[in-house]
Amino acid sequence: MGGRGRSRTQRKHFRDNRENVWKRSKSDPDASLSSDKTQTTHWAPFATQNPSFDSYYKEQLIVDPQEWENFITILRTPLPASFRINASSQFADDIRSQLENDFVHSLRAEVAEGGETEAIRPLLWYPGNFAWHSNFSRMQLRKNQTLERFHEFLKLENEIGNMTRQEAVSMVPPLFLDVHSDHFVLDMCAAPGSKTFQLLEIIHQSTKAGSLPAGMVIANDLDVKRCNLLIHQTKRMCTANLIVTNHEAQHFPGCRLKGNQKRKELDHNIHQLLFDRVLCDVPCSGDGTLRKAPDMWRKWNSGMGQALHSLQILIAMRGLSLLKIGGRMVYSTCSMNPIENEAVIAEVLRRCGESVKLVDVSSELPQLIRRPGLKKWKVYDKSSWLVSYSDVPKFRRSVIFPSMFPSGKENQDPDNGNCNVHMEDDITSVENGKAEDGVEALENPVTSESADEVSAFPLEHCMRILPHDQNTGAFFIAVLEKVSPLPAVAEKPSKHIDEQNIEPPNQSLENAQAPQINSSDCTIEEVFKAVPEENMIDNVSNSEDLEVSPLTRERQNSEETEVPHIAQDTEKKVPGKRKLQIQGQWRGVDPVVFFKDDTVINSIRDFYGIDERFPFNGHLITRNSDTSHVKRIYYVSKFVKDILELNFSAGQQLKITSVGMKMFERQTAREGTDAPCAFRISSEGLPLILPYITKQIIQASPVDFKHLLQDKDVKFTDFADAEFGKKAENLLPGCCVIVMGKGNTVATESLNVDESTIAIGCWKGRARLAVMVTAMDCQELLGRLLIRLDTEKGSSGHVDKSSNGVGGEPSKEGEQ
């Protein structure tokens, strides 16, 4: 379970910001005349018009002219709320049933808006009815008193991890990745984490109790603060199959080992990072999110997409270089701009030749309405529409590249291209919310006399999701498959050419100042914030546990193979200019250390009677190099273990900010009792290890289990079943596990645990049992228990309408 809430101040701040998302402050002009000198603030709706936006997209023909009014009308309305059930959750079917049989009916009387006929409905294109669309904006959910029970239900399930509140179109890219439970997946620009969570759901969905899927996810983001948000989001999943990293996506490390000696050191066949699936949801201008970020209307200009075009290409190329042959990569943005979408895909296909193909997925998710990608478009710059690179003035070729045009051809002065992003040179980039071109410039543009270019690539296989088709935001998606190794540079062969992967040139970090913000969940201010990677500590720890290899990044760079340069990749390598990233411990990041203290491990195994079948060796890690003062022990899957070992051997190239699932936590004895084992089992790790526990575990009747959840602290003599109270009293002091069941027999062997088993951790004191799970988890479990008891009594299964939808008092925590 493992629910986690924000502080009260944070929740209020987030709530106030969301409530005012469609409003902006406007000072009262009479406030200055007030005698008390106080100023009154009123709220006025954001302007939802921008003539430059209208002119630009009308010219690009992203919709037919007769559809324009419908398209722009929908784009100016607030975005309805949508959410997704965690399909791998223990209670996924219960929650879906509650939506179908309770809330669909109880909310039917609410006034429908925007042509909708139902208050809430499942998204038909999402498998299993696990994703839902509501006919209410986020503000309506918070303000409308008749929606309070539904709102409390959404907040509670979201905080616990049974549900994720996510924009509908943001759910689409992971579905086209076709992820399997044994896949190795990279999410390149992952924050804030809703898509990462979705990928983890897919990997875990068919997992049986007490086991882990074979696959895993590496979730990466450049921004340290957004990495923290990513960690908070994914921790709700309680997974041992995730690594969170903090790197520039275009420079994501390959961790390639060199030489036969290094290869023999590992007990697995992973010698570099190669992924089965890559999600490349790149930073973008984000004008597809206008419905949830209306402040973008006044800030939008045509230069936003052009400023990010080259970075998007670099990230996509890096993703393909890390992809296995036969692997699939999804490129996506929440932008409608073809310069960020079709132009990027065309350039990637141009660079990769026949090694990468654009996949036609038109037959997949047939109920999802999508438009084909554009085959032709124009570039707007300095009050002019440009249809070919030959129309670009020479002095503008530092910001307008051949790859922005459909043909990608450089018709003249081929040495003027530049693939690097120089934000300071782009005078159409955002400054104080306005472009130099301005609104007036776009009202009377000049169009070149060149013939319109048409791309030779099958860009119609790309997908455009538009707001007026299914009442959503806008999104662009392209599915790419790697069919052979990327072409290598003939003049610079490598001694170690990998048959599955050719890595792109290592760019200088000083030349990568463009931002790394997740496209579908960012504000426009964040798009243009660049956060460089943290420096690394030069000295490497000599700790045996860290198992650090002397391999340096300098040696790695000298042996990696490059993809071919094109006109835009003309950056000259200056000897000594690159700032070496010394391997070892990253500054400001806790080390990842394999936990090998046999005394502690054996104490835990003996105290809980953990079956020998449960693998401990090599699966336990800590984030503290001083293992004598470890407070938390984390568990990792076999695949994650292999990647960590590879990372150590490769010189710790990965900057890991989070890894593993908390399994054991040091617990101070209560009531002055001495516990034989200093570590308790965490709520996050309990479901995994539960089938292997043979000691300190008893079953409680539903009545006594309910008693524990309600009172949190119960004396042995107060249980309804006196026999259960005696057995609880006979447990050793310290952590114990209480399983809800119909029997009350102390388990002498591994319990017959399945996916429906409900269990909690408790602390056995001198005279009582105390529940050791959060109040929010107690509330959720209690609600599910009440529903189950009602069902067993033959009731309809509907809960008390005065509750929050899952029983108990309405939650005050985890407000979204």
N, C-alpha and C positions, 0 to 999 in steps of 0.2 A: 504494500500500500504506500506508505511513505509520503503523506501529504505535507506540503510545505507552504507556509503563508508569508506574505510580505509584512513589513512593519505597518503600523496604523498610519504613520505619516506618509509612507510611500503609497499606500493604497489611496489615501485622500488626494495626494498629488496626481496619481494616475487617473483617478475618477474625475477630478476637476478638469484635467486636460481633455479627457474624452467627451465630457459633457459640452465643452466649448469648441469641439472640433469643427462644427459648422457655424461658429460665430467668431467675431473678432471684437476686441475692446474698442470703445469709442468714448473719449472723455466728454463729460458734460460741459458744454460751453459756458454754462452759468456757474460752474463750480468755482471758478476763480473769484466770483463775487461773494461767495459765501463768507460769512464772518468768521467761521471756525477754521478757515483755510484748508478744509478737507476737500478732496476731489472725488466726485462720484463717477463711477465707471458703469457705462451701459454696454450692452452687447448688441451688435448688429450682424446680420448674416454676411458671410463672405460673398464677394462678387463671384459669380460663376460664369463669367464671360471673359474672353480674351480674343480680340480680332485676329491677332497673329496666329493663334492656335487654329481658329476656323479656316483662315486662308491657307495655312500650311497643309493641313490634312485634307482639305478639299482638293488642293492641287495634287496631292499624292494619291488621291482616289482610293483611300482605304475602305470606303463604302461607296456604293452607287449613289449618284446625286439625289435620286428620289428617296433614299433612306436617310439622308443627312439629318433632317429635322427630328426624326425618331431617335437616331443615334445621339444627337447632341442633347435632346431633352432628357433622356435617361441618364446621360453622363452628368447632368446638373442636379441629380437627386441623390440623397444619402444612400449609402450601400446597405442593403439588408444584412443582418447578422447571419452567419452560418457556422456550423460546428461539425466535428467529426468524432464518432465513437471510436475509442481505442479497441480495434478488433481483437487484439491479443489480451485484453483485460479479462480477468476472471468473471466480471459482471457484464460483459459486452452484450450478451443476449438479453439479460434482464433489463438493461438500460434501453435497448432498442424496443423491447416489448413495452416498456413504460411509455416511451414516446408514441408508439403506435396505438396503444390501448387506453392511454390516459390523456396525455397532453394534446394529441390531435383532436380529441373530443372536447376537452375542457376549454381549449382556446378557440374553438370554432366560432364562438359568438363575437370575437374581437373583430373590429372593423378592418376590412381588407383594403390595402392601398396598392396603387400601381398595377391594377388589373389582376392581381393575385386573387385566387378563389379560396385558398387555404391559409390558415395562420402559420402552420409549419408543415413541411412536406419533405420526404426524402429526395435527395438528388438522384434521379433515376440512372444517371450515367456512372454513379459510384457503386462499386460492387457491394452486394449484401445489405443495402439500405443502411450503411454505417455512416453516411454523411447526410446532413440535413440543412435545409434552407428555411429560415424564418422570415415572415413578412414584416418583421419589426427591425428598425435600426437599433444600434446599441444604445442610443439615448432613450428611445422608447422603452426598451427593456428596463432601464434604470428608473425611469420616471413614472411609468404607468403602474398604478397600484394593483390593477387586476392581473398584471403579469408577474407579481412579486414571487409567487410560488415557483413559477417557471424560471425566473431569473435566479433565485436561490439554488434551484436544482442545477442550472448551468454552472454557476460559480463553484459549487461544491465538487461536482464531478470533474471540472476542469482542474482545480487545485490538486485533487488527489491523483489525477492522471488517467481517469477513465474516459475523459473526453478532452478534445482540444478545440478551442474556438479559433477558427481559421477562415480566411476568405476562400470562397468556393473555388475560384480559378487557381489559387495557390495549391490546391490539392491535386491538380491535374498532372504536373510534370512527373512526380514519382510514379504515377500509374503507368505512364508510357515507358518507364525504365525497365519494366518487366523483371522486377527483382525476385530472386528465389531465396530460400532460407539459407542456402550455402554460399551466397555471393559475398564477395569483398567489394564494398561500396564506398566511394568517396563523394562527399558533399563539399564542394570546393569553397562556396561562399554561404555558409550554413546559417548564420545568425539571422533572426532570433531563435530558429530551431523547429518551427512547425513542420517543415518538410523532413528534417532529420528525424523527428519523432515519428512521422508517417513511415519513413523507410524502416525504422526499428520495429514498428508495428508489423509490417509485412514480413520481416525476417523472423519475428517471434510468433507469428500467428498460429502456426501448426505445431508449436513446441509442446511436448508433454510435460506433466508435472515432474519436477526434480531434474530436468535436463535443460541444456542450452542449445540454441541453434548453432550450426557449423559456421555460419557467416558472421559478418561484423560490418560496422560502419565507422569510417573516420570522418568526423565533422570538423571543418576548418573555417576560420574567419580571421581576418587581419586585425580588426579592432578589438583590443583587449576588453573593453567594457562590454561590447556586444558578445564576446566569448563568454563572459559571466552570465549574460542573459541566456545564451545558448545552453550553458551548463544547467541553469535553473530550470529551463524548459525540459531538457532531456532527463534530468534526474527523476522526474515524475514517472519515467518509464521503468526505473529500477532495473537496469540492464548491465550485464557484465560484458557486453559485446560492442562497446563504444569507446572510441578514443577521440577526445576533443583537442585540436591543435590550433596554434596561433601563428599563421604564416601568410605572406602574400601569395595569393592563389597562383599567380603567373610564375612564381618561383617555388612551388611546393616541392619539397625534397623527394628524391627518388630512392634514397637509402640504398644505393647499389653497392654491393660488395665486389671487391676486386681480387682476383687470383684464386687458385684452387685451395690454398691454405685457409683463407677466410671461409670458403664454402664448407670446408670440412669441420669447422668449429661448431656449426649449428646442427641440431638433430632434426631438422626439417628442410624442405626444399625451397624455402622462400629466400631469395638472394637479392631481391629488390622489390619495391612497392609497385605492383601491377594490379589493376582493379578490374573486376568483372563488369562493374557499372560505375558511371561517373555522372553526378548531377552537377551541371554547370549553370546555376542560376545567378547570372552575373550582375554586378552593379550596373544600374541604368538610370535614365532620367526619371522613370517612374510615372509617366503621365497616364498610365493605365490605372493608377490608384486615385484619380481625381475624385471619385465618389466618396472615398474615406479620408482623403486629405485635400479638402477644397481650397486650402490656402495656396495650393500649387497653381491655381488658375492665374493669379496675379504675377507669379514668378516665372511661369513657363516662357521659354523662347527656343528657337530652333537650334541654337548653338549647344544646348545641353547634351543632346545625343552625339553630336560630332566630337565633343570633348572626351567622350568615353569610348568611342569607336575602337581606337587602337588597343586600349586596355582589354576590351572585350575579346578582341582577336587573340591577344596574348594568352588570356586565361583559357579560352577554348582550345588553343593549340597545346597548351600545357596539359589540359585534361585529356586530350587525345593521345599525347605522348605517354601518359600514365595508364592508358587503357590496354587491356589484353586484346590480342587478335580474336575476333569474334565477339568482343564486348560491345556494349551499347552506351552511348553518352547522350543525355538530353541537355540541349542548350535552351535556356528560357530567359525571358525578361518580362517585366510588367510595363513595358513601353510599347507604344504603337508606332514608333519611328522606324522606318525601314533602314535607316543608317545604322541602327543598333541591332537590327534583326536580320532581314534578308541579306543586307550587304556584308554582315559578319559571316553568315553561313556561306555565302558565295566565295568570300576570300579564304575561308578555311578549306573549302573543297578545292579551290584553286591551288593552294599550297600543298595539299595532301595528294593531289592527283587521284589515281585509282585505288589508293590505300584506304580511303574512307568513302562511304556512300551515304546518301541521304535516304532514310527509310520512309516508305509510304505506309503510314499507319491509319489511313482513312477508314479501314474496316474495324479498327479497335475502338471501343467505347462508342458505339454507333449512336447512342442517345445524347452524346455531347455535341452540341451544335458548334461547328468551327468553320472558318473560312480558309481557302487555300492561300499560301504565301504569294506575295507580289513578284512578278517577273520583271517589272520595270518601275523605276522611281527616279526622282530628281534630287539634287542637292541644292539647298538654299544657302547663299552666302553673300553678305554685303549688298543686300537689296536686289540680288539677281538669282534667277533660277538657272542652275547649271545642269546640263544633261550629259555632259561628257567631260573627262578630265582635260581635254584639249581646250575647254572653255575657261579653265581656272587660270587667273592671272598668276604670273610667276611669283609675285610677292605674297600670294595667299597659299602657296604650296607647302608651307610649313604646317598648315592646319587642315587643308583639304587634300585628301590622299586619293590615289587611283582606286583603292579598295572600296571607297564610298559609292562608286558608280556601278551600275549593273554589269558592265563588261569587265571592269577591273583593269582595263588597259591603260598604260601610260603612253600616250601618243607622242609626247615630245618631252625633251629634257628629263630623261629617265633618272638622272642623279638627284633630282630635287625631292624625291619621295622621302618620307620619314615615318617609320612605324612607331616611334616613341611619342608619348603623350606629353606635350608641353603646354600646360594649362596657362602659363603666363603669356604665351604667344597667341592664344585664341581670344580675340577681342569680342567674339560672340558668346563667350562663356558668361555665367551669371555674376553680376556684381550689383549688390543691393537689390536683387530681385528683378533686374532689368538687363536686357541685352543692348549692346550699342546699336544693333540694327533697329531695335525698337518696333513698336506697333505700326507706326506710320510707314516705316520702310517696307513692311510686308504688304501694305495695302496697295502699293503701286510698284510691284517688282518688275524687273527687266528679265526676259527670258532669252537665253542664247538661241542662235539660229541653227545649232547642230541638230541632227536627227536624233530622236529618242533612242536610247540604248535599251536592249532587252537581254536579260541574263541567259546564258546558254545552259545553266544548271537547272535541274528540275525543282525549282524553289516552290512550285505548287504543292510539293509534299510537306512543306512547313505548314504550321497551323496558326491562325489568328482567331482568338476568342474575343468577341466584341460585346459590350455591355447590353445592347438592346436585343440580343438574341435570346438570352436566358436570364436577364436581370442580374448580371454579375459585374465584376470589374473587367479590365482588358488584360490580355496576356498573349505572349508569342512563344511558341514551342517548336523546336526542331529536333528530330531523332536521328542520330548519326551512328553508324556501325563501322567499326574498324575491321577491314577485311584482310589487310596485309601490313607489314611494317611500314612506318612512315619513311619516305625517301630520305636518304642521307646525303650529305655534302661530299661530292666526289673528291674535292681537293683536300679534305681534312678527314681522312678515314680514322676510325678508332680502333685500338687494339682489342677492345672488348665490345663488339657490336652484338647487342642482344637481338635475338630473332623476333621478339615480340614487341620491342619498344625502342624507339629512337627519341632521345631527349632533345628538346629545343635548346638554343643557345642560352647560357647563363648571363642574364642581364645584370647590370650594376644596380644595386639597391638605391643608389643615389638618383638613378634615372627612373625610378618607379614611384612617383609621388601621387599617382591617381588613386582615388579611394577604393575601398573594398567593402561596400555596403550591400547587404542582401537586397535584391531588387524588389521583392514583393512586400517588404515590411518596413521600408525606410521612409523617412521624411526627406524632402528635397534638400534641406540643409545638410543632412548627413551624407548625401551623395557626393558632395564636394569637399568633405573632410578627409584628409589623408593622415593615416596613423602609421608611422614607420614601425618596423619590427624593433623589439628591444635589443640592446646590445647583449652580447654574451660575455660571461666571465672567462677570462683567459686561462686561469689555472683550472685543471681538471682534478676532480676529487680522486684520491687514491683508494677510496673505499672498495673493498673486495665485492661488496654487494652491488655496486654500480656497474661493474663489469665493463668499464669504459675501454674502447679501442683507441689506439693512437692514431687511427686513420683521420686525416684532416680534410676539410672541405677543399683545400688547395689541390690535394692529390685527386680527390673525387672529380673536381672540375676538369682536370687535365685529361681524364680518361673517358669522360662522357661524350657521346656522339651528338652532333647537332643536326637539326632539320635545315633544309635549304633556306638561304636568305633570299628575300625579294627586295624590290626597290625600297620598300618602307623599312627594311631591316638594315640600315646603313650605318648604324652606330659603330664607330671604330673603337677597338679595344686598346686602351691605354695601359701599358704595363705599370703595375703598382697602383692603379687608380682604384680597383675594386677593394673594398674593405672586407678582409677575410672574416668569416664567421667562425671563430674558434670553437671547436667542438667541446662538449662537456656540459657542464651545468649552466642552464639558461638563467640569466639575471632575473630575479623577481619571480621565478617559478620553482615550486617545490620539486625536489628530485623524485623520480620513480625508482623505488628500490624493491627488489624481490625479497619477501619476508622469509627468512630461513631459520628462525629461532625454534629449534626442535622442542625446547622445554615448554614454551608457550603453546606451540601447536599440539603437542601431545597432551598438555593439560586440557585444552579445549576439546580435543577428540575424546579423551577419557571421560570428562565431566558430562558431556552430552551423549556419549555412546555413539559417536558418529561412525557409521558403517565404513569399512575400508574401501568400499566401492566408490565413495565420494572422493574425487581427486583433489588433494591439497598441494602436492609437490609441484612447485613452479606456478601455481595459480594464485598465490597470496602475494599481495604487494602492499607497500605503505608509501607515504609521501614524506617520510622522515628518515634521513640517513642514519640517525642515532636510534637503532632498533631497540635499545633498552628503555626508551621513553615513548614507545608507540602508543597512541591513543586509539587509532582506528586501523583496522585491517580490511583491505579491499580484495574482492575476488574478481578474477578475469577469466574469460573463456580461453580455450586452447588457441584459437586464432589470434586473439589479442596477445596472449603470452608469446606466440611466435613472432609477432610484429615487434613487441618490446625487445625481445632478444636480438632481432635483426637491427633495431635501432641502436642498441648498445654496441653491437659489432661494427656498425657503420659510423660510430662516433657521435651518437645522440644528435642526429640531424633534426629529428622531430622535436619541436617545442610543444610538449604535452602539457595542457592546462588541466585536463581532467581525464581520468581513466578508472575503470573498474566500478564495481557495485559494493557498497559498504556491507560487509558481512558480519564483522565482530567489532565491538566497541568496548573500551575499558569502562567499567562501571564501579563507582564508589559504593561500598556496602551501606545499606540502610539499617536503621534501628540498631546500630552498633553490632550487627551480626557479621561474622567473618565468612565470606563466600569462598569455597574451595577453588573456584575459577574466577579470575579477575575480569573476564570478558563475557559480555552478554551477546546474544544473537540479535542483530538489528532487524527492524521491520522489513527493510528492503531486501535483505538476504534470506529471510525466513522461508519464503515460498520455494526457493531453490533447494535448500538443505533439508527441508521438512521431511521428505520421504526417508532420509538416512539417519534421523535421530531416534535413538532407542532408549535414552535415559532422560530424566527431567521432563517428561512429557506425559500428560494425562488428558483424557477426554471428559468434557463436561456436557451435561444435558443442555438443550437449547434454553431452558429456563435459567439455569445458573450462568450460562454464557451471556445471556441478556443482562443478568444481574451485574456481572463484571463490567460490561460495557457501560451500563447506566451509572453505577456508583464509583467505578474506577478503583476502588479500594475496599475489599470485602474481607471480613474476618472468617476464619475457617468454620466457625460455629454458625455463621449466618447463611450458609448455602442451603438451598432447599433440599438437596440430596446430601444427607449426612455422610454417606459413604465417600462421596467425592471430597467433602471437606476433610475427612480423615486422610485420604490419599494425598491431598494437597499438603497437609501438615507433615506427612512423612517424607516429602521431597527434601533434598539437600538445600541449604540456604543459597540464594542467588537466583539467577535467571532460570525460568522454566517456560514450557510451551503448553498452552491450553488449546485443545482442538475441540471444535464444536461437533458433537455427534450424538447418536442415540444411546451409545453405551458409556459406561463409566469405568472401564477396566484400564488399569495402568498398562501401557504398552511394554511388552517385553521384547518385541521385535519391531522392525520398521513398520510403521502404520501403512494401511492400505490407502494411500493418498492419491487423489486424482485432481483434475483441474477445478472441481467444485468444492474442494475441502477448504474450510475456513479455520484459520488458526491465528492466535496472537501470542506475543511474548509478555510474560508477567515476571514480577519479582517476588520470590517466596521469602517472606520475613519470618519473624518469630511467631506471629499470631494471625497473619493475614496474607492475602495475595493482592498485589498492586499491578494494575495494567501499565504496560510500558509501550504504549502507542499514543500518537497524538490525539487530541480531542477531535480533530476533523476526521481522522480515520475511525475513531470510535463512533462518531455520528453516522458515517457512511455504512459501517458494518451493522450498526444497530438498525438502520433503515432497511438494509437488505434482509436482516434477520426477521424483522417485523413483517415484511412482505412475504417471506418464506413461511412464517407461522400462519399468516392469514390464508395463504394458499393451501396449506395443509388442513386448515379448518374448513376448507370448501368455500371460502369467500371469493369474491370476484377478483381479488388481487389489487383493487384500487386502494390507495392509501388515504389517510385522513387529509382532506383538502386544506386543513389549517397548517399542515407541516410543509416542509420545503420540497416535498416530492419523494423523499427517501426516508421519512420518519424522523422523529426527534425535533428538537428546537431548531429554528432557522440559524444557519451558520453566520457568524460575524467575521469570519476569517476568509482570506483568499479572494476578496472582491476584485473583479477584473475591470 
